[in-house]
């Protein structure tokens, strides 16, 4: 954490930003090592060019922050106190008064809180720090990679739990409950997003909602799930056929699988990010399903399940060793059903490693 804080302080100095206030739980965790969600209460981290950083959070969580290894100042506040008053008092105490430029996360800090923050510095201009923070977080260190790899293994386990729960007449929600129950027994405290279990025609909706649809012979079965593990996330999608499959369903599945493989084949340092999308889209379009692939090929993966970079065909950035992201091509026909196959990917020195290991070969579940 010390190195990350030093990098950010150096950036502030180079950009002539006297003080930064970071408000997102994810960036707070990245820079402090303490993961928390204080709900509506204020959470923040003040970072300076030279002065040591100061954490701001509810007093009831201050001891946990200390236990996580935080050794710098803390502004812990009770529910009956105004944290902005305490922040102002602390800034005066350390002689941070005449600020000309302040840094924030523009997409995160609410309008009301940005007003409260900027009211501490009359006339200060605002700089957005999100690009710098994204640049810092996009390449993972070894510990982060280890945590994401473990999260991916748990996602694989969740898919297996879903498969074992399949039987004719079972509902989507019953299978979803089985998946999450088995993961809880493995120590998973939270899913990284709402688990998706979709049967038959409902798999033709990229972001469908599980419900009381019952499983029957000939259905596609789509699982999309991920876990939060030690502060890091995973995200896997697998699609299966239940007991039988038509020629059209099989053609759709094989096309998606080939699209996944096309993107993985060029996943290596130096590849233009947008080309991953283009490679998969070309396969799907040539097969005649281009109009049924409505979303980008994937997204960055780390503390957030959807984080920088966006893996769309418009992205001119390049892959770097240590980046982690998803590859998730799909074809969605609202009448037949849909197929999505998604892997979590780590860029290695000369290529890539898929962290999710559940086989992508078509599985007709009996």
N, C-alpha and C positions, 0 to 999 in steps of 0.2 A: 504493500500500500504506500509505503514511503516513497518508492520510486515513482509511482503514478502521481502522487501529490507534487513531487518535485518537477515532473514534466509539465503539469498544469501550471504551477507557479512560474516556471520559466516562460511558458506561453503567455501568461498574463503580462509578464515583464516586457516581452518582445512586442506585445500589442498595446502597451501602455494602458492596460486595464488594472485599476488599483484594487478592485475587490470583485469577487464573483460570488453569486449565491446560487447553489445547485439544489433543486427542489425534488427531483424525481427519486423515488426509492431505489431505482436501479443504479443510478449514478452515485447515490449516497453509499450503496453497498459496494460498488466498484472501488470507491476511494476510501472507505472506512473499514470494510470487511464485515459490517453489521447489516443484515437484511431485516427490514421491518416494514410494516404497513400501518401507520398511525391513523388510518381512515381520514376523517375530516381535519384532524389536528395537523399543525404545521410541522414539517420535517425539512431540515435544510443543512447545508454545509457552506460555511463562509471560507473562501480561499483567497489568499493575498499573495503579493509578489514576494515579500520577505517574511512577514509575520507568520507564525504557525497557524494552521487552520482551526476553525471553531465549529463544533457540531451543535445543531439546534434540534431539540426533540422533546417530547413530553417527559416530565421528570420520572414518571412511572417506568420508563424504558432506559433511563440513564445507567443503571447498574448493569443491565445486559450489554449496553454499548461498551462499558468499561471491561466487562468480562470477555468481550470479543477481541480485546487487545488495543483499543483506542486509548492513547496516552496524552492527548492534547485537551484543550479546554472544551467544556460542554456548557451550553446554556440550556439547562433543564427547567421547564416551566410547568406549573400546575394549571389545572383547567380554569381557575379563577384569575390567572395572570395573563396579561397581553404579551405574547412573545416578542412582538415588534418593539415594545418599550424596552424590554430586557436586551434585545439586540442593539438598540440605539445606545443604551447605557454602556454596553461592552465595547462598542466601537469608539465611544468617547474615551473610555478608560485606556484603550491601546492607541489612542491618538490617530484614529482613522476618521478624519473629519472632512477634509476638502477633496472630495472624490470627483474627478472629471469624467471618468468612464467606468461603468459598472457592467459586469457580465452576467447573463442569465441564460436559461434554456427557454427560448421564446415559445416553443411548442408545448411546454410543460407548465410554466408558471402562469397561474390564472391572472386575469386582468386586475382583480382586486388585490391580490398579493403583490403583483408587480408595482401597483400604486403604493402600497405600504412600504415596500423595499425602497423605491426611488424617493419616497418622501424623506428618507433618512439622509439623502444627498441632494441638496437643492441644485437643480440645473444639470445634473449628470446625464451624459448620453449613455445609450445602451448598446452593448455588443452581444451578439448571439454566440454562445459557446458550443452549440450542439455539433457543428461540423468538427471541431477539435475533439470533442468527447467521442464522437463516432470513430474518428481516425485512431484514437487511442484504444478503443475497445474492439475494433474490427479484427485485429490479429491477436489470437489468444496465446497466453503463456502456457507452460506445460501443466500447471495445476488446473487451469481452466479447461484444458483439453481433457485431462483425466476426469474431471467432473462431468463434462458433456458426454464423454464416452460411457460413463456409468449411467447417466440419464438415458442414453440411447439403449443400453442393455435392458433397462427397466421398461422402456417402451416396447421392445421386442417381447418381453415377458407379458406385457399387457395384451399384445396381439394374440399370443398363445392362450392366454386366459379367455379371451373372447372366442377363439376357435373352439375351445373345450366346452363353452356354454351353448354352442349352437345345437339346436334340435328343432324338428318341425313343430311349428306352433308357438315357439318362444317369441317374445316381443323384443323390439329394439331396446327398450328401457331395461328389460330384465337382463339382457346381455351386457349392456352398459354398466349396470349395477355389479355384475359379476367381475367385470374388468377392474373397476375401481376398488372393489372389496379385496381382490387378490393383491392389488398394488398396495393398498393400505397395510396389508399383512407383511409386505416387504419393507415397510417403513416410509413409504411415500406419503408426505403430508398434504401435498397439493398437486393437482393436475395443472399443466401449463396452459390449458384452455379447456373449454367445455368439450368433453369427450363426444365423439360422433360415431354412432352405429346406425347404419342405414341399410334397409333391405329393398330389393327389387327396384321398382321404378323410382323410389325415393333416393336411390344412389345417383340418380341423374341430376340431382341438385347439388352443386359444389359445396354449398354451406347449408345442407339440409338440417332439419331438427328431428332428433330421435323421438319416437312416440310409441303408440300401441300397435304399430304395424307388425303383423305376425309373419314369421319366416315360413316360406313354402318352397317346394322343389322348383328349380330353375331360376331362383333369385340370384342376383348379384348381392354380395354382402360386403359393405365398405366400412372399415374401421379407420378412424383418424383420431389419434390420441398422442399425448405426451405428458411428461412429468416434470416437476420442479425438484431438483436434487442438489443439495448443498448450494443453492442459489442459482443453479444453471438448469437449462431446459432441454427437452427433446421434443421431436415432432415426427411421427411416422404415419403413413397411410398404406394400407394394404387392402386389396380387393380380391374376394374369393367368389367362386360359384358354388351354389348349394345343390348337390346331387346330380345336376344336369346342366348343360350349356348348349346354346344354339350356335350355329356357324357364325352368325352376325356378332353375337356376344364374344366369341372367341377371337374374331377378327379385330374387334375393338380392343380387347385385352392385349393382344400381341402387338398392336400398333403402339399402345401406351408404353409397353415394356421396351420396345425398340427406341421410342423417343427418350425414355429414361437413359438407356444405354448410350445414345448419341451424345447426350449432355455430359454424362460421366466420362466418356472417352476423351473429351477435350478439357476436363477439369484439371488444370495444372497451373503453376505459377506463370504469369504473363498473359494468360488468355483473357481476352476482352469479356467482361461479365455478360454483356448483352448477347454474345455469341452462344452462350449456353441456352438461352431462350430460343434463339434462331435455329439452332441445331435440332432441338426437339420439335419446334413448330413446323419445320420443313418436313419431318417424318410424318407428322399428323396430317398436314395439309396434302401431301402427296397421296396419302391413303384415302383422301376425300372427306376427312373429318375436321378440317381446319376451323369451320364455323362453330364447332362444338368444343373448342378449347379456348375459354374466355379469359383466362387469368395468366399472370406471369409464371415463369418456370419455378420460382422459389423466392426465398428471403433469407437474410442473415439470421443466425441462431446463436444465442448465448445467454446472457442474463434475462433478456426478453426472448420470448419465443418468436416474435417478429421484430427483428432489429435491422439496422444498417448492415449491408446494402440491400436495396430492392433489386432482385435479379430479373429485371425486365429487359426487353430487347433494346431499350433506349439507353441503357447504362454503359457508358464508355470507360468506366473504371476497369482495372485489371485485377485478376486473382493474385493473392500473395500467400506464401507459405504460412500456415497457422490460421487461416480464415476458416470459419465454419458456417455452413448454410444448408438449405434444403434444395433438393431437386424433386419436383412434384408435377409431372405432366398429367393431364387428364382429358378424357373425352366424356361428355355428358349428354345423353339422349333421354329426354324426359319420358319417352315411351318405353324404351328398352331398359334404361338404367344407365349408370355411369361407372367408369373405371378411373381411379387415381392410384398411382404408385409413387410413394414418397420415401426418399432416403435422406438421412443426415450425413453430410459430407465434410471431411476435413481435407484441406489442401496440404499436401506433403511436399517434400523437396523437389520431387520430379513428377508428381501426379496427384492422386487423391486416394483417400481411404473412406469407404462407406462405413459409418459408425453403427448404423442399423443393419442387422444381419439376417432378419427374417427373409427367407428366399422369395425372389420375385417371380419365379416360375409359376405358371398358372396352376392353382390348386383347386380341384373340384372336391369339395368336402362331402364326404359320405356319412 
